[in-house]
Structures are given as structure tokens and as C-alpha cells.
Amino acid sequence: MSKPSVLFVCVHNAGRSQMAAGWLRHLAGDTVEVRSAGSEPADQINPVAVEAMCEIGIDITANKPKILDYATAEASDVIITMGCGDVCPAFPGRRYEDWKLEDPAGKGIEAVRPIRDEIRSRVEKLLAELRPA
């Protein structure tokens, strides 16, 4: 059986989806293929999101926002959207979730930390569901 693949999608692929991908890579190691993309990618990752993740030992500085494309979505087993509406193509047999999370754009570190921590909780739950007992 191949390892599951998870795609995190938000509009700019600069904050929430990047933090979620960072958490899943950190917690799952190489047991899950992790992807992230955005419907309208920013030029760079939100520096406050980078700072928030660095505080807990996860470095996402080398990541770059990417455009959501059909092939990436089609190749993913689980697609997690975060405030991007209906931009993601739908494929039969895929698991879809929409995580209602505050957008960290324009917020300071004190406001981004709780978002980071909420993402961790959701990623831990997702990972427990992906790993067979």
C-alpha cells in the first residue's frame, strides 16, 4: 500500500496551508506525502507564519507559495481547504475537509500563535485517522 498524500489549500498558500504542511511533515516524517498550494499564490510565505513555526522548531523558510493545479489535486488522497471556497477541483474517491481557520495575513505573532496551535491539533487528528491502528 502506498503512503497517503495530503494537499493543503488556501488562497495565497502563504500562511495556513504552509503551517499545516510544516506540521504534517514534522509529525508524520516520510509516512505521508505532503503538498500545499493556493488558488492565488502570494510572492512569499507570510514572515509571521514563518516566525511562529520557527518558535516551535519547524523551519518553513525554504517553502514557496505554489499555484493549485489539477494534477496536484488529482494525485492527492486528502484535500484540506482553508478559506478558498470552490476553487479546488473535485475527484471521486477523495476525502475533502474545509478547515475554518482565521487567516494570519496582516496579523502579529501574538495572533498567529493560536492559529498555529489550532492547525497542529487538526493535523494531529488527521494523522491519527490516516495511520491504521
Backbone as CSV, one residue per row, in Angstrom:
resi,resn,N_x,N_y,N_z,CA_x,CA_y,CA_z,C_x,C_y,C_z
1,MET,0.838,-1.182,0.000,0.000,0.000,0.000,0.884,1.246,0.000
2,SER,0.578,2.194,-0.874,1.375,3.409,-0.933,0.991,4.346,0.207
3,LYS,1.889,5.264,0.494,1.585,6.198,1.581,0.544,7.206,1.129
4,PRO,-0.293,7.655,2.079,-1.324,8.629,1.718,-0.716,9.985,1.362
5,SER,-1.425,10.728,0.535,-0.978,12.076,0.180,-2.039,13.077,0.602
6,VAL,-1.569,14.181,1.172,-2.453,15.230,1.676,-2.080,16.543,1.010
7,LEU,-3.088,17.247,0.527,-2.910,18.557,-0.085,-3.630,19.597,0.767
8,PHE,-2.879,20.601,1.221,-3.452,21.719,1.964,-3.582,22.899,1.009
9,VAL,-4.784,23.498,0.958,-5.037,24.590,0.016,-5.614,25.788,0.748
10,CYS,-5.006,26.954,0.565,-5.598,28.222,0.971,-5.367,29.212,-0.165
11,VAL,-5.942,30.377,-0.080,-5.904,31.306,-1.209,-4.469,31.635,-1.616
12,HIS,-3.661,32.126,-0.676,-2.329,32.626,-1.032,-1.212,31.613,-0.824
13,ASN,-1.515,30.470,-0.223,-0.507,29.447,0.063,0.695,30.082,0.766
14,ALA,0.393,30.987,1.693,1.455,31.730,2.365,1.390,31.631,3.885
15,GLY,0.280,31.141,4.439,0.126,31.103,5.890,-0.412,29.775,6.376
16,ARG,-1.737,29.660,6.406,-2.384,28.467,6.967,-1.931,27.173,6.299
17,SER,-1.966,27.116,4.979,-1.604,25.872,4.282,-0.128,25.539,4.468
18,GLN,0.712,26.559,4.535,2.146,26.318,4.747,2.413,25.821,6.173
19,MET,1.710,26.400,7.164,1.882,25.927,8.535,1.370,24.492,8.668
20,ALA,0.236,24.193,8.036,-0.317,22.837,8.100,0.639,21.830,7.463
21,ALA,1.182,22.176,6.313,2.136,21.286,5.650,3.379,21.090,6.518
22,GLY,3.849,22.169,7.139,5.000,22.065,8.039,4.731,21.140,9.216
23,TRP,3.543,21.295,9.823,3.168,20.422,10.943,3.103,18.966,10.497
24,LEU,2.455,18.693,9.357,2.298,17.303,8.933,3.649,16.681,8.594
25,ARG,4.510,17.418,7.923,5.859,16.884,7.641,6.597,16.584,8.941
26,HIS,6.483,17.478,9.898,7.161,17.324,11.191,6.630,16.107,11.951
27,LEU,5.316,15.954,12.001,4.698,14.899,12.808,4.679,13.537,12.117
28,ALA,4.593,13.524,10.786,4.457,12.259,10.058,5.765,11.752,9.471
29,GLY,6.763,12.626,9.395,8.006,12.216,8.743,7.728,11.880,7.290
30,ASP,8.278,10.747,6.851,8.077,10.372,5.447,6.934,9.372,5.265
31,THR,6.046,9.263,6.259,4.931,8.315,6.155,3.740,8.888,5.379
32,VAL,3.751,10.183,5.127,2.680,10.844,4.384,3.319,11.782,3.363
33,GLU,2.804,11.774,2.147,3.254,12.744,1.156,2.475,14.034,1.388
34,VAL,3.210,15.136,1.560,2.595,16.410,1.939,2.748,17.407,0.795
35,ARG,1.627,18.053,0.466,1.624,19.080,-0.586,0.855,20.290,-0.087
36,SER,1.150,21.452,-0.650,0.338,22.639,-0.372,0.311,23.495,-1.629
37,ALA,-0.778,24.256,-1.765,-0.942,25.110,-2.938,-1.973,26.181,-2.629
38,GLY,-2.087,27.137,-3.538,-3.050,28.213,-3.361,-3.741,28.563,-4.660
39,SER,-4.950,29.091,-4.539,-5.696,29.498,-5.726,-5.125,30.784,-6.331
40,GLU,-4.552,31.637,-5.476,-3.905,32.876,-5.917,-2.632,33.052,-5.088
41,PRO,-1.581,32.278,-5.386,-0.396,32.277,-4.523,0.263,33.653,-4.380
42,ALA,0.730,33.907,-3.170,1.471,35.133,-2.873,2.890,35.019,-3.433
43,ASP,3.637,36.104,-3.331,5.029,36.105,-3.778,5.946,35.381,-2.795
44,GLN,5.538,35.378,-1.516,6.373,34.747,-0.482,5.490,34.278,0.664
45,ILE,6.061,33.421,1.503,5.348,32.950,2.682,5.266,34.101,3.684
46,ASN,4.157,34.165,4.396,3.938,35.173,5.431,5.084,35.079,6.456
47,PRO,5.871,36.145,6.635,7.005,36.081,7.561,6.592,35.817,9.013
48,VAL,5.380,36.215,9.398,4.923,35.952,10.766,4.582,34.464,10.927
49,ALA,4.060,33.835,9.880,3.823,32.389,9.916,5.155,31.649,10.035
50,VAL,6.151,32.103,9.293,7.496,31.513,9.385,8.027,31.651,10.810
51,GLU,7.891,32.842,11.388,8.357,33.095,12.757,7.635,32.193,13.761
52,ALA,6.318,32.081,13.622,5.535,31.254,14.545,5.970,29.793,14.488
53,MET,6.248,29.297,13.298,6.687,27.909,13.156,8.115,27.726,13.669
54,CYS,8.979,28.701,13.413,10.364,28.629,13.913,10.387,28.567,15.435
55,GLU,9.446,29.247,16.085,9.392,29.235,17.550,9.248,27.828,18.122
56,ILE,8.625,26.937,17.366,8.419,25.575,17.867,9.319,24.578,17.131
57,GLY,10.321,25.091,16.433,11.341,24.231,15.840,11.033,23.681,14.460
58,ILE,10.078,24.274,13.755,9.765,23.832,12.397,10.115,24.960,11.433
59,ASP,11.041,24.663,10.527,11.541,25.673,9.594,10.822,25.549,8.247
60,ILE,10.041,26.549,7.906,9.347,26.559,6.615,9.885,27.674,5.706
61,THR,11.057,28.211,6.041,11.599,29.349,5.287,11.907,29.018,3.831
62,ALA,12.222,27.768,3.517,12.582,27.407,2.140,11.350,27.160,1.264
63,ASN,10.174,27.083,1.861,8.951,26.826,1.090,8.586,28.037,0.245
64,LYS,7.957,27.774,-0.875,7.500,28.837,-1.773,6.016,28.612,-2.075
65,PRO,5.204,29.675,-2.089,3.808,29.529,-2.493,3.710,28.975,-3.917
66,LYS,2.773,28.047,-4.105,2.582,27.398,-5.404,1.127,27.512,-5.828
67,ILE,0.924,27.539,-7.130,-0.431,27.594,-7.681,-1.058,26.198,-7.596
68,LEU,-2.317,26.168,-7.249,-3.063,24.917,-7.239,-3.299,24.487,-8.678
69,ASP,-2.869,23.281,-9.012,-3.122,22.773,-10.352,-3.906,21.465,-10.283
70,TYR,-4.505,21.143,-11.390,-5.383,19.980,-11.499,-4.639,18.688,-11.137
71,ALA,-3.428,18.508,-11.656,-2.673,17.269,-11.447,-2.352,17.052,-9.970
72,THR,-1.986,18.123,-9.263,-1.667,18.002,-7.838,-2.895,17.588,-7.052
73,ALA,-4.026,18.214,-7.343,-5.266,17.859,-6.658,-5.672,16.424,-6.987
74,GLU,-5.578,16.047,-8.255,-5.972,14.703,-8.671,-5.108,13.629,-8.010
75,ALA,-3.838,13.924,-7.768,-2.905,12.955,-7.193,-2.978,12.883,-5.666
76,SER,-3.838,13.669,-5.046,-3.923,13.717,-3.584,-5.092,12.883,-3.076
77,ASP,-4.864,12.150,-1.992,-5.911,11.334,-1.374,-6.835,12.178,-0.496
78,VAL,-6.236,13.158,0.189,-6.973,14.022,1.101,-6.701,15.470,0.692
79,ILE,-7.761,16.254,0.559,-7.617,17.665,0.202,-8.269,18.485,1.307
80,ILE,-7.438,19.292,1.968,-7.893,20.150,3.056,-7.887,21.581,2.545
81,THR,-9.061,22.200,2.508,-9.147,23.594,2.092,-9.283,24.479,3.325
82,MET,-8.800,25.694,3.191,-8.792,26.652,4.299,-9.195,28.014,3.770
83,GLY,-10.473,28.210,3.614,-10.961,29.519,3.221,-10.805,29.867,1.762
84,CYS,-10.732,28.865,0.882,-10.552,29.200,-0.528,-11.780,28.906,-1.374
85,GLY,-12.881,28.589,-0.737,-14.124,28.406,-1.477,-14.113,27.200,-2.382
86,ASP,-14.632,27.368,-3.587,-14.829,26.246,-4.504,-13.767,26.168,-5.594
87,VAL,-12.571,26.661,-5.345,-11.553,26.662,-6.398,-10.946,25.289,-6.637
88,CYS,-11.084,24.371,-5.700,-10.449,23.074,-5.807,-11.300,22.125,-6.648
89,PRO,-10.702,21.489,-7.653,-11.481,20.530,-8.431,-11.872,19.331,-7.572
90,ALA,-13.010,18.746,-7.869,-13.493,17.593,-7.104,-13.237,16.304,-7.871
91,PHE,-12.735,15.296,-7.173,-12.462,13.995,-7.767,-13.149,12.918,-6.949
92,PRO,-13.796,11.977,-7.600,-14.437,10.886,-6.862,-13.396,10.114,-6.046
93,GLY,-13.807,9.688,-4.867,-12.936,8.867,-4.037,-11.935,9.638,-3.204
94,ARG,-11.926,10.959,-3.294,-11.025,11.766,-2.481,-11.739,12.190,-1.209
95,ARG,-10.980,12.379,-0.187,-11.537,12.894,1.074,-11.324,14.399,1.081
96,TYR,-12.387,15.134,1.344,-12.327,16.596,1.397,-12.719,17.085,2.783
97,GLU,-11.993,18.075,3.271,-12.362,18.763,4.510,-12.122,20.239,4.305
98,ASP,-12.975,21.055,4.894,-12.752,22.501,4.886,-12.523,22.926,6.326
99,TRP,-11.324,23.375,6.604,-10.971,23.810,7.954,-11.229,25.306,8.065
100,LYS,-12.146,25.680,8.935,-12.437,27.089,9.197,-11.381,27.608,10.163
101,LEU,-10.430,28.347,9.634,-9.334,28.897,10.427,-9.179,30.376,10.110
102,GLU,-8.845,31.132,11.116,-8.584,32.554,10.912,-7.369,32.712,10.001
103,ASP,-7.429,33.692,9.111,-6.316,33.972,8.201,-5.250,34.770,8.956
104,PRO,-3.998,34.292,8.971,-2.943,35.016,9.681,-2.423,36.253,8.941
105,ALA,-2.866,36.483,7.721,-2.383,37.619,6.937,-2.600,38.931,7.685
106,GLY,-1.546,39.725,7.788,-1.627,41.036,8.410,-1.666,41.031,9.928
107,LYS,-1.540,39.864,10.539,-1.607,39.775,12.000,-0.205,39.648,12.594
108,GLY,-0.078,40.057,13.847,1.180,39.936,14.558,1.358,38.543,15.145
109,ILE,2.517,38.301,15.698,2.869,36.976,16.213,1.908,36.510,17.315
110,GLU,1.455,37.430,18.167,0.539,37.045,19.253,-0.772,36.484,18.700
111,ALA,-1.228,36.978,17.571,-2.467,36.497,16.954,-2.241,35.235,16.124
112,VAL,-1.024,35.043,15.625,-0.730,33.892,14.762,-0.459,32.626,15.580
113,ARG,0.073,32.771,16.771,0.359,31.581,17.598,-0.874,30.701,17.825
114,PRO,-2.032,31.267,18.212,-3.207,30.397,18.396,-3.661,29.714,17.101
115,ILE,-3.480,30.375,15.967,-3.820,29.764,14.674,-2.886,28.587,14.430
116,ARG,-1.596,28.797,14.659,-0.599,27.729,14.515,-0.956,26.530,15.395
117,ASP,-1.351,26.802,16.631,-1.661,25.729,17.573,-2.950,24.997,17.196
118,GLU,-3.933,25.725,16.682,-5.171,25.097,16.204,-4.876,24.197,15.010
119,ILE,-3.999,24.650,14.119,-3.611,23.835,12.969,-2.930,22.556,13.454
120,ARG,-2.070,22.665,14.455,-1.414,21.465,14.982,-2.453,20.453,15.473
121,SER,-3.435,20.899,16.224,-4.472,19.996,16.736,-5.195,19.288,15.600
122,ARG,-5.523,20.036,14.563,-6.240,19.444,13.433,-5.354,18.469,12.656
123,VAL,-4.081,18.815,12.501,-3.150,17.925,11.797,-2.937,16.639,12.598
124,GLU,-2.830,16.744,13.915,-2.682,15.547,14.748,-3.893,14.623,14.598
125,LYS,-5.086,15.194,14.582,-6.305,14.401,14.406,-6.310,13.742,13.028
126,LEU,-5.974,14.503,12.004,-5.902,13.972,10.628,-4.908,12.820,10.562
127,LEU,-3.735,13.015,11.128,-2.693,11.992,11.091,-3.154,10.714,11.794
128,ALA,-3.827,10.848,12.914,-4.345,9.671,13.622,-5.349,8.912,12.751
129,GLU,-6.122,9.622,11.949,-7.093,8.985,11.063,-6.424,8.344,9.848
130,LEU,-5.297,8.902,9.405,-4.599,8.364,8.241,-3.801,7.117,8.559
131,ARG,-3.287,7.042,9.772,-2.472,5.895,10.178,-3.372,4.772,10.671
132,PRO,-3.240,3.590,10.079,-4.058,2.486,10.571,-3.658,2.099,11.991
133,ALA,-4.634,1.640,12.758,-4.388,1.266,14.158,-3.520,0.035,14.257
